[in-house]
Amino acid sequence: MAYSNKVIDHYEQPRNVGSLDKNAEDVGTGIVGAPACGDVMKLQIKVEQGVITDAKFKTYGCGSAIASSSLVTEWVKGMSIDKAEEIKNSQIAEELSLPPVKIHCSVLAEDAIKAAIKDYREKNKSPTES
Amino acid sequence: MNLPAPEQAPHNFAMFGLECRYDIEREQLERAYLALSAEHHPDRVAGADTRTQRLAMERSSLVNQAYRTLRDPVRRAEYLVKLGGIDLDSTDPKTGAPHPNQAFLIEMIEQREALEAAKSNGDDAVEDFCDDVEERADTCLSAAVRALSGGDISQAARELVTHRYLARLLEEARA
């Protein structure tokens, strides 16, 4: 199976690989997995006043999974968390020209950013909201 | 032994005259496989019309696929789970692979970090790491087989999903 140039680019030079302090108040962490293939993905965001100022990921999986998470970290920097929450896997798949058998990799990246935002929101829930 | 058309293929166990359960008679599987392969080998219909040739090809490919599934202990267990209604290759929330809990996923990330550390400590450390993961994977398979024999498909599916994550980790460790 041929990978698209964009997938290869992100795979060979992944952006934003690394970790943020998962215990920090302003960091949200999302860890998701794909049971069918055993891939795991960790995506973290740092948020200031509702805007994502930094994003890091670690993905253990195929090239498409690495590229999907790399792309998402690139996209979400500077984005509001509300906007980032709306990212759809189809946008990721389209940008990377993923073939049908690799669509689940983009789903994983969507799940990861959503999980990170959810984690951040739960950490920063004001008492009146709960 | 006649095979039905591919679209109404019997389940893989029946194809080889085996009972539909995890413990199989290996000799019977090998014998039946050889017989079926000979019977449906595309070479036997080399002079026939295109449709007959295509059918022979499809059947022999079905036999090969079924054989590979049953011969492999993990794939055989996964296949039994599939017959029980859970397809580990599917992401369907109801009939697809069950998701492991968050703690396990976090551990899988931490295991990668442990693997990196092992790799910088040399081959012996990596070997030890692999042994541990392999042992855990074997334990999962045994637990899945026990669950299957007790008729607990969901539990078997959960164990086999864990097995897939561990197999993936092992693959990386040995790369």
Interface residues (C-beta under 8 A of the other chain):
Chain A: I31 V32 G33 A34 P35 A36 C37 G38 D39 V40 K42 K58 Y60 G61 H104 V107
Chain B: L88 D89 S90 T91 G96 A97 P98 H99 P100 Q102 L105 I106 M108 I109 R112 V161 R164 Y165 L166 A167 R168 L169 E172
